[in-house]
Amino acid sequence: MNRLTYRPISLDDFEPYAEFLADPECTRYLLVPEPHSRELSRSLLERNIAQHDGTIGMYALHDGAELVGWAGFQRREITGAPEVELGWLVRREHWRKGYASEAARELRTRGPERVIHLIHPENTASIAVAMNLGAEHERDIEILGGPVAIYVSRNS
């Protein structure tokens, strides 16, 4: 049974998005692993809104009326090659409830044949989500001076 509904990320998400990105526990495994300012959070949100093309983009995840987080696709350039990343952000009060796995499974069917998942090597929860999609570890790199494991999943 699907609990989640999906809508493209919007400016309505700003307050909870900024709150999430200001929390050091929530940001410790992000590409920039530190609390984000409201200005940076707004800039990232606006970029995600502008880049949404109807399929490739970030989605707000709702369980009923409750906003539980965001998940979706972002275009990336990794060592000179264009890629599409599928990632997820779940608000702390909703951790360990299976929302990231549910959203990743659903959105994976909507994306391109190959997607990557950029995951900090110590983020065992996100690694488990990727593995549940059938992802395989491809390689390790550094992005913005920090370690990142690249996992790859394919639509079956």
N, C-alpha and C positions, 0 to 999 in steps of 0.2 A: 504494500500500500504506500503510495506516495503522499508524504505529508507536506511537501514543499510546493510553493508556486514561485514563479520566476517573472521578474519584470526588469527591463533594462535599467541600469543604474541611473540615478537622476540627482538633481540638486536637493531633492527631498531627503537624500541620504546623508547630507553634509554633517549634521550634528552627531549621529551615531558613528559615522565613518571617522570623523575627527577624534571622537572619544576613543574609538578602537586604536587608531594610529598614535594616540598620545600615551597609550598604556605600554610601559616597558615590557611587561610579560607577553603582550600580544605582538610586539614588534621584534622580539629577540631573535627570530629566525628569518626575518625579512631581508631582502637584498641590502637595505639600509637598516641595520639592526639597532635602531635607537628610536626613542619617542620622536614623533614628527610634530612640527609646529602646526597650528591651525592653517597658516598660509600655505605650507607645503601640502597639507591634506587637501585643501581646497584646489590647489593646482593639480594634484594627482586625480582628484575626482573629476574636475573639468576636462582633463585629458582623456579619462576613461569614457566620459559622456561623448566627447567629440569623435573618438575613435570607433564607437559602436556602429557597426554597419548593418545591424538587423540580425546577424548571426554571431559574427566574431565581435565579442565585447563582453563586458562585465554585467552580471545580473544581480539584483537584490533578491535574497532568499527569504521567503516568508512562510511561517507555519501558522496558518490562520492569519490573524492580524499582526502577529509578532514578527519583527525583523530579526532573523537569526544570523545573518551575515551576507557575504557576497561571494560569488564564484563566477568564473567565466574565462574567456579567451583574451589574450593580449598578443599582439604581434611583437616579436623580439628579433634582434639581430645578435646571433651568438657566433663569435669568432668569424665574422664576415658573412655568415649564412643566414638567410631569412628563416624564421621558425614561428610557430604558433604555440604559445604556452597556455595550458589549462591550469588554473590555480584556484585557490579557495581561501577565504578569510571568514572564520566563524567567531562571533562575539563570545567573549569569555564565559558568560553565564550559560552558554549553549554548548560548551565543549563536552566531549565524551557522550554525545547523544546520537551520533551517527549522521549528523547533518552534512558534514563534508563529504562523506562517502556517497550519500544519497544524491547530493548535487553533482558530484563528479561523475557518477554513473549516468545520470540523466543528460548532463551537458556533453559528455563524451560522445554520445550518439549524434549530436548536432554539429560536431566539429569536423575538421578535415581528417583524412585517413591517418595521418601521423601528427601527434602533438607531443610536446615536451612538458615536463614538470620540473621546474627549478626549485630544488629543495635543499635547505641547509642539512649537511650530513648528520647533525645531531637531532633533527626534527623527526623523531621516530613516529609520531602520530601522522604526519603528512606522508612519510615514506609508506606507512601502512595503507593509507588511502590510495596512493599511486599503485602499490602492489595489488590492491583489490581490483584495480582496473586492468590488471595484467601487464603493467608497465615493467620494463627491464632497465636496470642501471646501464647507462651508455658510457658515461665518463664523468670525471671530476674536473672542474675548472675554478678559476677565481673570477668573481665579478665585484667591482668596486672594492677590491682588496680583501674580499672574504671568500671562504670556501662555498662552493655550490656543487651539488651532485645533480647531474642531468639524468632524469628518467624519461623513457620514451614509451608511449602507449599508441596502439594502432586500433582502428575500428576493425572488428572481425567481419 
